[in-house]
Amino acid sequence: MRAVISQGCTAQADDYKERVAPVLLNAYSEAIGRSYENHLSSDGADTLIRFYESEVGQRYLAFQGELTAVGGRGMGRLFAGMAGADSRASTPEATKSRMQLLRLSRTFSMLIVATEDARKTGGDASGAMAIAIMMHVTAETQGYSLDRIAREYSADLPNFVEFAQSPAEMEELRALFDATDAANKAAAKVAVEVSPELNGNLNKWRNLYRSLPRNK
């Protein structure tokens, strides 16, 4: 029976890869085009293209890639209930500096911009606290990596900050948030269909486990 449960879990994971992941990717690809068109003017798009084609723009993209990876690890620690600080000493000043660096990460900056927009228009801005918690946990658990990134890109940070605060990039962040939100909604139906808790597989596995002999 253990083999049956293991096979069921493997089949569930394969089903997710085959059904949910492609839907999410396709939905995002379609949504990002619409979202950029809705948010960016021709001048804004030209500004972004020129920046990303420049040397500093190429470094900015590499910088974003590293911050995205760090953010993913930090949130993974949070959701796994392992939010303790890393072995590197975390003073309040160090944590604040790392959180300022994380504000440049699109993982968080698009959420911050969307929340601020919602607050200005009287919408739902309740996610602000969750964003702050995610950033704080990432700053605490990924201190070594964040400090390394800060050192590696120290000469570029003023240019990165200037670009991140530019009107074109602010609109790009709004476009990225809208596309991500649309893709998540499009994939939600398929995700529910393959959810072990909702499609009955979880109860089936629990019942199989309970039926196992106690001494095995």
N, C-alpha and C positions, 0 to 999 in steps of 0.2 A: 504493500500500500504506500510505503514511503516513496517507492519508485513512481507510483501513479501520481502522488502529490507533486513530486519533482517534475514529472513530465507535464503536469498541468501548469505549473509555474512557468516552465520554459515555453510552453505553447502560448501562454498569456503574453510573455515578453515578446515573442516573435510576432504575435498578432498586433501588438502595439507598434512595432517597427514597420510592419507591412501596411497597417491601416491608418494609424494616427499620424505618424511622422510625415508621410507624404502629403496628407491633407493639410497639416500645419505649414509645411514648406510651400505648397502651392498657394494656399490662402495668403501667406505672407508675401509671396512674390507678386500676387495680383494686388494686394492691398497697398504695398509700398509704392507701386506706380501711381495708383489713384491718389494716395496721400501726398506724395511729392507734388503732383499736379495741383492739388487743392491748396497746398500751403506755400509753395515756392513760386515767386515771380521769375521772369526770365533773368532779370538782373541778379536775383538771389541765387539762382541755379548757376549762373556764370561765376559768381563770387566763390561758390563752393568748389566748382570744377577747377578754377585757377588755384585755389588754396591746396586742394588735394593733389594737384599735379606738381606743386612746388616741393622743394626738398624738405622744408619744415612741415608741409602737409603730409608727406610720406612718413616722417617721423611721428607726426600726430596720430596717424592711423596705426602705426606700430605700438605707440603708447596706449591707444584705446584697446588694442588687442590684449595687451598685458593687464590693463585694469579690468577688462571684462573677465579674464581668467581668474584674477584675484577675487573679484566680486562673486563669481560663481562658487569659489571655494569657501568664501566667508558665509554666504547664505546657506551653502550645504551644511556647514558646521551648525548654523543656527537651527535649521530645520531638523537636524539630527540630534538636537539637544546637547551639542558639544560646544557651547559658546564661551568656554573659558579662554583667557588670554594665552597667547603663545609664550614661548620661553623668553622672549625679548622683553625687557622691562617696559611697562607702559605707563608713563607719567601722564597726567592730564594734558600737559602741553603737547606731548608726542601724539596722544590720541586725537587732539584737536587738529594738529597738523596733518595727520593721516586722513581725517574726515574731510578736510579742505581739499586734499588731493582727490579723494573719492568723488567729490562734487563735480570733478571734471569727467568722470566716467559716465558714458551714455547710459549705462545700466541704471544709474541713479539720477543723472541729470534730466533725462526725459520724464521720469516720474516726478521730480521736483517741479519742473516747468508745468506739467499737466496739473499738479496739485495747486500751484500758485494761480494758474488760469482759472481753475474751478473756484478758488476762494474769491477771486476778483469778481466773478460773475454770479456769486451766490450758490454755486454748485457744491457737490460733495467733496470736501477737502479733508475728510477724516483719515485719509491714508498718510498724512504727514507724519504722524507718530510712528507708524510702521516703517516708513522710509528711514526715519532717524534711527530707529532701533537696528535695522539692517545695516546701516552705515556704521553705527557704533560697534556692533559685533564684528563686522569685517575689519574695522580699524584695530580692534583688540586682538582678533585671532590671526590676522594676516600682517601683523606689524613688520616682520622681517622683510616680506616681499614688497610692501608698500614703501618702506624706507629705501630699499634697493632701487625701486622705480624712480623715487624722488631724486636720488643721487644721479642715476643714469640720465635723466632728462632735465636736470637742474637748469641747464643753459637755455632750454626750450620752454620752460614753464611760463615765463611772461608772455611769450607769443601764443602759447596754448590757451592761457586765460583770456587774452584779448580776443582770440577767435571764438572761444566758447561763449563769450558775452556779445558777440556780433549779432545783428538782426538776422542775417542769413542762417547762422547756426541755430539760433533760437527757433526759427521756423522749421529747420530740419529736425530738431528735437521733437517738435509738435507732430511732424509728419511721422517720425519713427514711433512715437507713442501711439498715434492713431492706427498705424499699420499693425503694430503688435497687438493692440486691443482687438482689432477686427479679425486678425488671424486666430487669436485665442477663442473668440466667439464662434468662428467658423468650424474650428476643430472640436469644440465642446461636445457636440452631439456624438461624434465618433468616439471621443474619449469616454463618454458615459457608457457606450455600448461595450467597450472592452474593459471597463472598470470591474475588478474582481468583486468589489463590495456591492455593486449595483447589478451585475449580470448573473449573480448566483454562484460564481466560482468560489468566492471566499467561504460561503457557508458550506459548499460541497467539500472544500479542503478541510475545514474545521471538523466536519462530521467524519471524514475519513481518518483524520488524526485521532479523534476521540475513540474511534473503533479499534485502534491499534492495541494489541496486548500490552499490558502495563510493563511487562518485563522485557520488552523489545524496543 
